[in-house]
Every structure is written in C-alpha cells, then in structure tokens.
Amino acid sequence: MKFKIKFLVVVIAAFVSCKNNNKAATKTEESETVKRSTEPVDSSQAKVSSPEVQDYKDRLHNIVERMNKGFANVQTTGNPEDDFSKLMITNQFAGIEMCELHLKAGSDTIMKALAKKKLAFLKKQEEIFHNYQFNSPTGYRPPVKKNVPRIKHLEIVDASDKDAVFAQILSEYNQNTIDLAKSYLESGTNTSMKSAAQTIIQNFSRELQQMKQYITKYTSNN
C-alpha cells in the first residue's frame, strides 16, 4: 500500500513538472516571436522592380543591344572620318531612342530636362554625320576589321526608379561615346569632324557629372 502511494506521488510530481516546462517553452516561443517581429527588415532585400519599371528597363536594354549589333554590322574602311561617322550614326540613333523613351516614361524634372536637351543635341549631331556620308569625298574603300567598344548590358540591382535606371544606362552610353570620339581624334584630320568630336566630348562629359550627382543623391536617399 505504501509503495502504491509513493508511486502515485512520483507520477503526479512528474506530470506537474512536465506541465510547467511546457508553459515555460510556450513563453519562450512567444517572446522569440515578438522579438523577431520587431526586428527591422533589410530594405535592400525588400526592393524589387515593379512590372512597369522592369518593362522600362528592358526597353532601354533592348535599345542598347540593337546599337551593339549595329556596331558589329558597320563596315569600317580604315578611313577615320568614314568610320567615325558611320559609328556615330548608329550610336546617336540609339541615344535618340533612349531620350524619347524617357521623355514619355520619366518623372524627375531634372532627368527629363536633360533628356530633352540631349535629344536636340543628338539630332543636330546626327545631321552632321549623315551629311558627311552623303557627300563623302573618300569614295569606295574595301571593308577592314576594326574593334568597336561595346556598351555593357547593365545589370541594375535597384531598379525601383525609372529616372535612376535612365541615369545609370545613359552614363554608360555617354562614356562609350566619349571613348569613340577620343579614338577618332587620335587619327582624324577633317576639321569639321574633329570639331564635332570635341563638342561631343565636352557635352557628354558635362552630362556625366550631372548624372553622377543624381545617382549619388538617389543612392543616399534610398
């Protein structure tokens, strides 16, 4: 009889201990849940492109890729003026498309003003290079291979803003165009063509600074 009573006491004690442990575990889980829910979320991981922004980004990339393919199809001759004018026609057609797209889709007044000003500049420059091709004094020359710098297919991590996307892609476009103009000046001899190349370098370098400032400001605010 005494043995049965002792056994019953042990069973009851074990049951009470187990119940208390379960309560403590539940409290711990609740506190962990509260703790996790109050921890800040990493905003850099939360940012994703909206379908509208992603579509805009894809359109810009497609323009760039068409330009790169256009560069590959240019039949260079070894004549600095002839080669430069052909490359710039392809280059500036892409720039015009990018600016026209952003004027429709952009929202920032600074970036839209830059796109509008750049569009007018590119159309004026495009006319210079078209006129040279139509009135080329060099005549026919057999094609020769020439390495042409390609614009990279930019992967923009934070594509949550169309104006930031435009600024980053246009920065790459401008730098590539400056490199083309500088390369021409190393061997070019045509006075009007050299003047056009120098104007491009000055204009695009100034725009590069504007876009870098915009990107820096955008990055610091996000």
Backbone hydrogen bonds in HBPLUS format (Angstrom, degrees):
<---DONOR---> <-ACCEPTOR-->    atom                        ^
c    i                          cat <-CA-CA->   ^        H-A-AA   ^      H-
h    n   atom  resd res      DA  || num        DHA   H-A  angle D-A-AA Bond
n    s   type  num  typ     dist DA aas  dist angle  dist       angle   num
A0005-ILE N   A0001-MET O   3.06 MM   4  6.41 155.6  2.12 150.5 156.8     1
A0006-LYS N   A0002-LYS O   3.00 MM   4  6.25 161.4  2.03 150.1 154.7     2
A0007-PHE N   A0003-PHE O   2.95 MM   4  6.16 159.3  1.99 148.7 154.7     3
A0008-LEU N   A0004-LYS O   2.97 MM   4  6.16 155.5  2.03 145.4 151.7     4
A0009-VAL N   A0005-ILE O   3.00 MM   4  6.26 155.3  2.06 149.0 155.4     5
A0010-VAL N   A0006-LYS O   3.02 MM   4  6.32 158.4  2.07 150.4 155.8     6
A0011-VAL N   A0007-PHE O   3.05 MM   4  6.32 157.6  2.10 148.9 154.5     7
A0012-ILE N   A0008-LEU O   3.00 MM   4  6.23 163.9  2.02 151.5 155.4     8
A0013-ALA N   A0009-VAL O   2.96 MM   4  6.14 161.1  2.00 150.2 155.6     9
A0014-ALA N   A0010-VAL O   2.97 MM   4  6.16 156.0  2.03 147.0 153.4    10
A0015-PHE N   A0011-VAL O   2.97 MM   4  6.23 153.3  2.05 147.3 154.6    11
A0016-VAL N   A0012-ILE O   3.00 MM   4  6.29 162.7  2.03 153.9 157.5    12
A0017-SER N   A0013-ALA O   3.01 MM   4  6.19 159.0  2.06 147.7 153.5    13
A0018-CYS N   A0014-ALA O   2.99 MM   4  6.16 158.2  2.04 147.0 152.5    14
A0019-LYS N   A0015-PHE O   3.01 MM   4  6.25 155.0  2.08 147.4 154.2    15
A0020-ASN N   A0016-VAL O   3.03 MM   4  6.27 158.4  2.08 148.9 154.2    16
A0021-ASN N   A0017-SER O   2.99 MM   4  6.24 154.6  2.06 146.2 153.3    17
A0022-ASN N   A0018-CYS O   3.02 MM   4  6.28 150.6  2.11 144.8 152.3    18
A0023-LYS N   A0019-LYS O   3.07 MM   4  6.40 152.0  2.15 146.1 153.3    19
A0024-ALA N   A0020-ASN O   3.01 MM   4  6.29 158.7  2.06 148.9 154.4    20
A0025-ALA N   A0021-ASN O   2.92 MM   4  6.15 155.8  1.98 146.3 153.0    21
A0026-THR N   A0022-ASN O   2.92 MM   4  6.12 155.3  1.98 144.7 151.5    22
A0027-LYS N   A0023-LYS O   2.97 MM   4  6.24 157.5  2.02 149.3 154.8    23
A0028-THR N   A0024-ALA O   2.97 MM   4  6.22 156.2  2.02 146.3 153.0    24
A0029-GLU N   A0025-ALA O   2.93 MM   4  6.22 159.8  1.97 151.8 156.6    25
A0030-GLU N   A0026-THR O   2.94 MM   4  6.17 158.4  1.99 149.1 155.2    26
A0031-SER N   A0027-LYS O   2.89 MM   4  6.12 161.4  1.92 151.6 156.5    27
A0032-GLU N   A0028-THR O   2.89 MM   4  6.13 151.9  1.97 146.6 154.9    28
A0033-THR N   A0029-GLU O   2.83 MM   4  6.07 150.9  1.91 145.6 154.0    29
A0034-VAL N   A0030-GLU O   2.93 MM   4  6.23 160.6  1.97 152.0 156.5    30
A0035-LYS N   A0031-SER O   2.87 MM   4  6.02 154.6  1.94 141.8 149.7    31
A0036-ARG N   A0032-GLU O   2.84 MM   4  6.05 160.0  1.88 149.8 154.4    32
A0037-SER N   A0033-THR O   2.97 MM   4  6.13 157.3  2.02 147.1 153.6    33
A0038-THR N   A0034-VAL O   3.13 MM   4  6.29 135.4  2.34 142.6 152.6    34
A0039-GLU N   A0036-ARG O   3.23 MM   3  5.29 151.2  2.32  99.9 108.4    35
A0045-GLN N   A0042-ASP O   3.09 MM   3  5.62 140.8  2.25 110.6 120.3    36
A0046-ALA N   A0042-ASP O   3.29 MM   4  6.59 137.5  2.48 138.9 150.8    37
A0047-LYS N   A0043-SER O   3.26 MM   4  6.40 133.3  2.49 146.4 154.1    38
A0054-GLN N   A0050-SER O   2.85 MM   4  6.04 166.8  1.87 164.1 168.4    39
A0055-ASP N   A0051-PRO O   2.96 MM   4  6.04 151.9  2.04 141.2 148.2    40
A0056-TYR N   A0052-GLU O   3.11 MM   4  6.37 154.1  2.18 141.0 147.8    41
A0057-LYS N   A0053-VAL O   2.86 MM   4  6.13 160.7  1.90 152.9 158.1    42
A0058-ASP N   A0054-GLN O   2.92 MM   4  6.12 157.9  1.97 147.2 152.9    43
A0059-ARG N   A0055-ASP O   2.99 MM   4  6.23 151.3  2.07 145.7 153.2    44
A0060-LEU N   A0056-TYR O   3.10 MM   4  6.42 158.0  2.15 151.0 156.0    45
A0061-HIS N   A0057-LYS O   3.00 MM   4  6.29 161.7  2.04 150.4 155.7    46
A0062-ASN N   A0058-ASP O   2.90 MM   4  6.10 151.0  1.99 145.6 153.6    47
A0063-ILE N   A0059-ARG O   3.09 MM   4  6.38 150.7  2.18 144.7 151.7    48
A0064-VAL N   A0060-LEU O   3.07 MM   4  6.40 160.2  2.11 151.2 156.1    49
A0065-GLU N   A0061-HIS O   2.89 MM   4  6.16 158.2  1.93 150.9 156.9    50
A0066-ARG N   A0062-ASN O   2.95 MM   4  6.14 155.2  2.01 146.2 152.5    51
A0067-MET N   A0063-ILE O   3.03 MM   4  6.29 150.0  2.13 144.4 152.8    52
A0068-ASN N   A0064-VAL O   2.96 MM   4  6.30 156.1  2.01 149.0 155.4    53
A0069-LYS N   A0065-GLU O   2.99 MM   4  6.26 155.4  2.05 147.1 153.3    54
A0070-GLY N   A0066-ARG O   2.87 MM   4  6.07 146.6  1.98 140.0 150.1    55
A0071-PHE N   A0067-MET O   2.85 MM   4  6.20 151.9  1.92 152.9 159.9    56
A0072-ALA N   A0068-ASN O   3.14 MM   4  6.42 154.7  2.20 141.6 147.8    57
A0073-ASN N   A0069-LYS O   3.13 MM   4  6.40 133.0  2.36 138.6 150.7    58
A0073-ASN N   A0070-GLY O   3.12 MM   3  5.13 131.9  2.36  95.2 108.2    59
A0074-VAL N   A0071-PHE O   3.18 MM   3  5.32 154.8  2.24 103.5 111.1    60
A0144-VAL N   A0076-THR O   2.53 MM  68  5.51 160.6  1.56 146.7 151.5    61
A0083-ASP N   A0079-ASN O   2.92 MM   4  6.00 173.5  1.93 168.7 170.6    62
A0084-PHE N   A0080-PRO O   2.94 MM   4  5.91 161.7  1.98 144.0 150.0    63
A0085-SER N   A0081-GLU O   2.96 MM   4  6.00 164.6  1.99 147.4 151.8    64
A0086-LYS N   A0082-ASP O   3.17 MM   4  6.32 159.4  2.22 144.7 150.1    65
A0087-LEU N   A0083-ASP O   3.02 MM   4  6.21 166.8  2.04 153.3 156.9    66
A0088-MET N   A0084-PHE O   2.88 MM   4  6.01 154.6  1.95 148.5 156.0    67
A0089-ILE N   A0085-SER O   3.05 MM   4  6.19 145.8  2.17 142.6 150.4    68
A0090-THR N   A0086-LYS O   3.34 MM   4  6.65 161.4  2.37 148.0 151.5    69
A0091-ASN N   A0087-LEU O   2.87 MM   4  6.07 159.7  1.91 147.1 153.8    70
A0092-GLN N   A0088-MET O   2.77 MM   4  5.75 165.6  1.79 147.2 150.8    71
A0093-PHE N   A0089-ILE O   3.10 MM   4  6.09 146.1  2.21 138.5 146.9    72
A0094-ALA N   A0090-THR O   3.39 MM   4  6.62 156.1  2.45 143.3 148.1    73
A0095-GLY N   A0091-ASN O   3.14 MM   4  6.47 154.5  2.21 142.6 150.1    74
A0096-ILE N   A0092-GLN O   2.91 MM   4  6.06 154.3  1.98 144.9 150.9    75
A0097-GLU N   A0093-PHE O   3.11 MM   4  6.37 156.3  2.17 142.8 148.8    76
A0098-MET N   A0094-ALA O   2.99 MM   4  6.30 157.2  2.04 151.8 157.6    77
A0099-CYS N   A0095-GLY O   3.03 MM   4  6.24 162.6  2.07 149.3 153.6    78
A0100-GLU N   A0096-ILE O   2.95 MM   4  6.12 162.9  1.98 152.3 157.2    79
A0101-LEU N   A0097-GLU O   2.97 MM   4  6.11 155.6  2.03 145.4 152.2    80
A0102-HIS N   A0098-MET O   3.00 MM   4  6.25 157.8  2.05 146.7 152.5    81
A0103-LEU N   A0099-CYS O   2.97 MM   4  6.16 149.3  2.06 147.9 156.1    82
A0104-LYS N   A0101-LEU O   3.19 MM   3  5.41 134.9  2.40  99.2 110.9    83
A0105-ALA N   A0101-LEU O   2.99 MM   4  6.22 150.5  2.08 145.7 154.9    84
A0106-GLY N   A0102-HIS O   2.66 MM   4  4.93 159.3  1.70 138.0 142.3    85
A0112-LYS N   A0108-ASP O   2.98 MM   4  6.14 156.4  2.04 152.1 159.4    86
A0113-ALA N   A0109-THR O   2.95 MM   4  5.98 150.5  2.03 138.9 146.9    87
A0114-LEU N   A0110-ILE O   2.97 MM   4  6.21 153.4  2.04 144.7 152.3    88
A0115-ALA N   A0111-MET O   2.93 MM   4  6.14 155.6  1.99 142.2 148.9    89
A0116-LYS N   A0112-LYS O   2.93 MM   4  6.12 155.3  1.99 144.5 150.9    90
A0117-LYS N   A0113-ALA O   2.99 MM   4  6.18 162.4  2.03 148.5 153.0    91
A0118-LYS N   A0114-LEU O   2.86 MM   4  5.96 158.8  1.90 148.9 155.6    92
A0119-LEU N   A0115-ALA O   2.90 MM   4  5.97 151.6  1.98 142.6 150.1    93
A0120-ALA N   A0116-LYS O   3.31 MM   4  6.57 159.3  2.35 145.2 148.6    94
A0121-PHE N   A0117-LYS O   3.14 MM   4  6.40 158.0  2.19 145.7 152.0    95
A0122-LEU N   A0118-LYS O   2.84 MM   4  6.05 164.1  1.87 157.6 161.1    96
A0123-LYS N   A0119-LEU O   3.10 MM   4  6.27 159.3  2.14 148.4 153.4    97
A0124-LYS N   A0120-ALA O   3.18 MM   4  6.35 152.4  2.26 142.2 149.3    98
A0125-GLN N   A0121-PHE O   2.94 MM   4  6.21 159.3  1.98 151.2 157.3    99
A0126-GLU N   A0122-LEU O   2.75 MM   4  5.85 155.3  1.80 147.8 155.4   100
A0127-GLU N   A0123-LYS O   3.25 MM   4  6.36 148.6  2.35 136.0 142.4   101
A0128-ILE N   A0125-GLN O   3.02 MM   3  5.19 123.0  2.36  99.7 113.9   102
A0129-PHE N   A0125-GLN O   3.27 MM   4  6.71 157.0  2.33 154.0 158.5   103
A0130-HIS N   A0126-GLU O   2.93 MM   4  6.16 155.6  1.99 152.1 159.5   104
A0131-ASN N   A0127-GLU O   2.97 MM   4  6.03 163.0  2.00 146.1 150.8   105
A0132-TYR N   A0128-ILE O   3.11 MM   4  6.36 146.9  2.23 139.2 148.1   106
A0133-GLN N   A0129-PHE O   3.14 MM   4  6.38 157.6  2.19 143.1 148.0   107
A0134-PHE N   A0130-HIS O   2.94 MM   4  6.24 157.4  2.00 154.4 160.9   108
A0135-ASN N   A0131-ASN O   3.01 MM   4  6.08 144.5  2.14 141.8 150.7   109
A0154-LEU N   A0152-LYS O   3.02 MM   2  5.52 112.9  2.49 110.2  93.2   110
A0165-VAL N   A0161-ASP O   3.11 MM   4  6.40 155.5  2.17 149.9 157.0   111
A0166-PHE N   A0162-LYS O   2.88 MM   4  6.14 162.4  1.92 152.7 157.2   112
A0167-ALA N   A0163-ASP O   2.96 MM   4  6.12 160.1  2.00 143.5 148.8   113
A0168-GLN N   A0164-ALA O   3.06 MM   4  6.23 156.0  2.12 145.3 151.0   114
A0169-ILE N   A0165-VAL O   3.02 MM   4  6.22 168.6  2.03 157.2 159.9   115
A0170-LEU N   A0166-PHE O   2.85 MM   4  5.82 161.2  1.88 150.6 157.0   116
A0171-SER N   A0167-ALA O   3.04 MM   4  5.99 139.4  2.21 132.1 142.1   117
A0172-GLU N   A0168-GLN O   3.35 MM   4  6.62 156.0  2.41 141.3 145.8   118
A0173-TYR N   A0169-ILE O   2.96 MM   4  6.27 156.5  2.02 147.5 154.8   119
A0174-ASN N   A0170-LEU O   2.79 MM   4  5.93 162.3  1.82 148.4 152.7   120
A0175-GLN N   A0171-SER O   3.01 MM   4  6.21 162.6  2.04 147.7 152.1   121
A0176-ASN N   A0172-GLU O   3.04 MM   4  6.19 158.1  2.09 146.6 152.5   122
A0177-THR N   A0173-TYR O   3.00 MM   4  6.22 155.7  2.06 149.3 155.9   123
A0178-ILE N   A0174-ASN O   2.89 MM   4  6.14 156.7  1.95 152.0 158.3   124
A0179-ASP N   A0175-GLN O   3.03 MM   4  6.27 155.2  2.10 144.9 151.2   125
A0180-LEU N   A0176-ASN O   3.09 MM   4  6.42 150.3  2.18 143.0 150.7   126
A0181-ALA N   A0177-THR O   2.99 MM   4  6.29 159.6  2.04 151.0 156.0   127
A0182-LYS N   A0178-ILE O   2.90 MM   4  6.12 161.3  1.93 153.5 158.6   128
A0183-SER N   A0179-ASP O   2.98 MM   4  6.08 154.0  2.05 143.3 150.5   129
A0184-TYR N   A0180-LEU O   3.04 MM   4  6.33 152.4  2.12 145.0 152.1   130
A0185-LEU N   A0181-ALA O   3.07 MM   4  6.35 159.3  2.12 149.2 154.3   131
A0186-GLU N   A0183-SER O   3.32 MM   3  5.48 144.4  2.45  99.3 108.9   132
A0187-SER N   A0184-TYR O   3.00 MM   3  5.74 153.9  2.07 121.3 127.7   133
A0188-GLY N   A0184-TYR O   2.68 MM   4  5.46 148.0  1.78 163.2 170.8   134
A0194-LYS N   A0190-ASN O   2.88 MM   4  6.03 155.7  1.93 153.8 161.0   135
A0195-SER N   A0191-THR O   2.98 MM   4  6.19 151.9  2.07 145.1 153.0   136
A0196-ALA N   A0192-SER O   3.02 MM   4  6.25 150.7  2.11 139.8 147.2   137
A0197-ALA N   A0193-MET O   2.96 MM   4  6.25 156.2  2.02 147.2 153.3   138
A0198-GLN N   A0194-LYS O   2.97 MM   4  6.20 158.4  2.02 148.2 153.5   139
A0199-THR N   A0195-SER O   2.99 MM   4  6.18 152.4  2.07 144.6 152.2   140
A0200-ILE N   A0196-ALA O   2.99 MM   4  6.23 154.2  2.06 146.6 153.5   141
A0201-ILE N   A0197-ALA O   3.04 MM   4  6.33 161.0  2.08 148.8 153.2   142
A0202-GLN N   A0198-GLN O   3.03 MM   4  6.26 164.3  2.05 149.0 152.8   143
A0203-ASN N   A0199-THR O   2.89 MM   4  5.99 170.3  1.90 152.8 156.1   144
A0204-PHE N   A0200-ILE O   2.82 MM   4  5.78 169.5  1.83 155.2 158.9   145
A0205-SER N   A0201-ILE O   2.98 MM   4  5.83 148.9  2.08 138.1 146.6   146
A0206-ARG N   A0202-GLN O   3.17 MM   4  6.31 155.7  2.23 143.3 149.1   147
A0207-GLU N   A0203-ASN O   3.09 MM   4  6.39 156.0  2.15 145.3 152.1   148
A0208-LEU N   A0204-PHE O   2.89 MM   4  6.08 148.4  1.99 140.6 149.5   149
A0209-GLN N   A0205-SER O   3.27 MM   4  6.60 151.1  2.36 144.5 149.8   150
A0210-GLN N   A0206-ARG O   3.27 MM   4  6.64 155.0  2.33 144.2 150.7   151
A0211-MET N   A0207-GLU O   2.89 MM   4  6.20 162.1  1.93 159.0 163.3   152
A0212-LYS N   A0208-LEU O   2.91 MM   4  6.09 154.7  1.97 148.1 155.3   153
A0213-GLN N   A0209-GLN O   3.05 MM   4  6.22 156.2  2.11 145.3 151.2   154
A0214-TYR N   A0210-GLN O   3.00 MM   4  6.30 152.2  2.08 143.9 151.9   155
A0215-ILE N   A0211-MET O   2.87 MM   4  6.09 164.3  1.90 151.8 155.5   156
A0216-THR N   A0212-LYS O   2.89 MM   4  6.06 159.6  1.94 147.3 153.1   157
A0217-LYS N   A0213-GLN O   2.97 MM   4  6.12 160.6  2.01 145.9 151.2   158
A0218-TYR N   A0214-TYR O   2.82 MM   4  6.02 160.0  1.86 151.8 158.0   159
A0219-THR N   A0215-ILE O   2.84 MM   4  5.98 159.7  1.88 148.6 154.1   160
A0220-SER N   A0216-THR O   3.02 MM   4  6.19 158.3  2.06 147.2 152.7   161
A0221-ASN N   A0217-LYS O   3.14 MM   4  6.29 140.0  2.31 142.0 151.9   162
A0222-ASN N   A0219-THR O   3.23 MM   3  5.22 152.6  2.31  98.4 106.6   163
